[in-house]
């Protein structure tokens, strides 16, 4: 089955200022985030990316832009799509507020201890359950499309946001959404998942280093591994405070 690379966008101006960005316009990568996006090109250089899907928000589009440009310049352009279903959680009236301020809200404890019950306030707010459902549905649909159009050894990339990636990873691990705050994904980290007919395999979680070992193996070895022999993943194995909504560990 294909390998999905879930990339969190690079560090943004909202990350730097401790603001819950949500769907606020005008949130860009900061200088560090731009360097992270540039570095992604080399980190993924040995992987044959068949397809890119991203959140439509600027910080995700800016994260994949260097990769798409580099592949086009090398004569291997990659189809590029946007999907709102992997866009950021809609935080409603919390959007644009300081995280330190939100930590005093009663809802904050629910987000930390019982996120499946959390519904963000205001007419634009959604629940974390809704966010998880749409994101998981989206990546599984795209994965099936990639398998059909590009074959079982394809590698594809989805660029999204911290809470979205944590929710998708929790689903792949068979974890209840109430446990997803145990997962941490740093800016521009890569979480890799393979969806097989039996179960999903989590190959990487929040990886900020090299990813060459995720390159497809010869089909006979890949089939053997996917069937359960050898490595269960089909690839080489390889702060204590509350988890901030938006994907960062700890209150900053």
N, C-alpha and C positions, 0 to 999 in steps of 0.2 A: 504494500500500500504506500501511497505518497508520504513524504515527510513534510509536516507543517512547521514552519519557523514563525513563531509569534514574537514579533519585535516590538518592544515598548519604544515609544518615541524618545528622542534624546531629551536632555534636560532643557526645560523651558523657562521662560521668564516668570511664569507662575510658580514653578518649583522653587526657583531662587528666592522669590518674595514670600513664600509660604501662603499662597492664595489657592483656594479651591477653584480651579479654572472652569471645569465643566465644559459647556458649549460657548463660553464667552468668545467673541471675535477678537482678533488681534493678539492672540497668544502665540508667540513665536519661539523657536529655539534660541537659547542664549548662546554666548560664545562657546561655552563648554559643550552644549548640545550640538552645535554645528561641527565641532571637532569629532564628537562621537558619531555623527552621521557620516562624516568623511571616512572615519575609521571602519565603519561597517563595510565599506567597499572591499577592503583588504581581508577583513574577517570572513567574508562570504566568497572570496575570489575563486575558491576551488569547488564551489557548489553550483550546479547547473540549475539556476532558478527558472522555473517554467512559467510562473505567474506571480504577479504582485497584486494584493488587495489591501487597501488601507482605509482607515477612518478618513472621512472628508475634512477633518479639522487640520488647520495649517501646520501644527507641530508634527503631525504624522506625515503630511505631504512633504514637508521639508526634510524629514528623516529619510524618506525613500528616494528623494530627488537625486542625490549623488550616485546612488546605486544604479538607478535607471539611466542616468546620463552616461555612466561608465560602461554599462552593458551596451548601450546604443553606439557609443564611440568605438567599441570593440567589434561591432558588427553582429552582436547577438542581442538585439532589442527584446525586452521582456514586456508582454502584455500587462497593462496597468489598469486596475479597476478601483472604484471607490464603493464602499458599502456602509451605509449609516448604521447598520445593525452591529458593526464592531466599533462604532463611535463611542465616545465617553458616556458614562452614566449621566442621566439628566438629573442634576442635583436641585433643580427648582430654585426656591428662594435662598438656598445656601450658595448658589453660584456667585463667585466673585468675592466671597467673604474670607477673612483670615482664618487659617486653621486653628491658631491659638485661641481665637474667639469662639469658634465652633465647638471646641473641646469642652466648653462650659454649658453647652446645650444638653437638655435631657436626652434628646435623640442620639447624641454621640455614644452614650453607653449601649444603646440598642445596636447601633452600627458595629460596635466592637464585640459585644457578647452574643447578640442574636440577630445577625444581619439579614437573615431570611425574613424577619419581621419589619425591617426598616423601609419606610416609604418617605421619600424626601418631600418637604412641604412646598405648597404652591401649585398652581395649575400646570406648570411645566415639569414638576417633579415626578420621578418614576420610582418604583421599588427596586431594590437590589435583585429580587427574584426576577422581575421583568428584564432587567439588564442581563442577567445570567442566561435567561432563556433565549433571548434574541441573539446573543453572541454565540452561544453553543450551537444553536440552529444554523447560524450563518457559516461558521467554520466547517461544520460537518457537510453542509450543502456544497460549499466551495471545494472541499476535499474530494467529494464524490465526483464533481465536475472535472477536477484535475486528473483524477484516476482514469476517467473515461476518455479525456482528450489528450493526455500526455503519458499515460501508462503508470504502472504500479511503482516504478522507481523514481517518479518525478519528485522534485523538491519545490515547494512553493512558499511564499512569504505573505504574512498578514501583519500589518503595522497598526497597533492599537494602543490602548491606555492601560494603566496599572490595574485598576479594579476589574476591567474587562478580562485581561490576561489571567489574573488570579482566579476569576470565576471559571474560565475555560480550563485552566490547569486543575482546579478542584474537581470539575466534572470528569476530567480524564483520569484522575486518581480515585474516583468513586467516593469523594469526600462530600459531606453535606455542606451546603453553602455557609452554614454557621461556623464552619472551620476555615473558611477561605482567608481569614485574616492571619492565619499562620504562615501564609505564603508571602514571600517578598520578591519583587521583580524591580530591579534598578533601571534607571533611564538607559535606553539603548541596549538593554539586555535581550538575550534570545532564549526563548522557551520552545523546545522542539517536541512535537507529538506525532505519533503515527497511529492512525485509526485502522485497526484490522477487524476482520469479521468477528473475531473472538472478543477483543477488548482493546482499548487504547493503551499505548505505551508512552510514558513520559521519558524522553531521551535526554533532555536538558531542562533545567529550571533556572531562569535568571542568569544565564551564562553571559559573562562579559569578556570572555577570552576567545581563543581560536576555535573554529568550528569545522576544520577540514575533515575530521573523522566522521562527520555526518554525510559525506559524499556517498552516492550510491555504490554498493558493492556489486560484483558480478552476480547476475540474476540467480545462478544456482545457489550461491551462498546466502543471498538475501531471502530466497524462498525457504531455505532450511531454517534460517533464524526466525522468520516470521511464523513458521509452523511450530516453533517452541523449542527447537534443538539449539544447543549452544547458548548464546546470549539471548535473554528474553526480550531484549529491546530490538534486536536486529541491527544494532550498532555497537561500537566500542563503548564499554561501560566507563565507563569513566569514574538591634538594640532592645532591650527588654520592655520599652514603653509601648503604649497602644499603637496599632497600625493605623496610619493616617489614610483616610479615604482619598482616593486618587492614586494609590499604589505605593507610597513611600513608607518605609518602616520608621516608626518613632515620630514623635511630635517635634517639628523643626521650627 
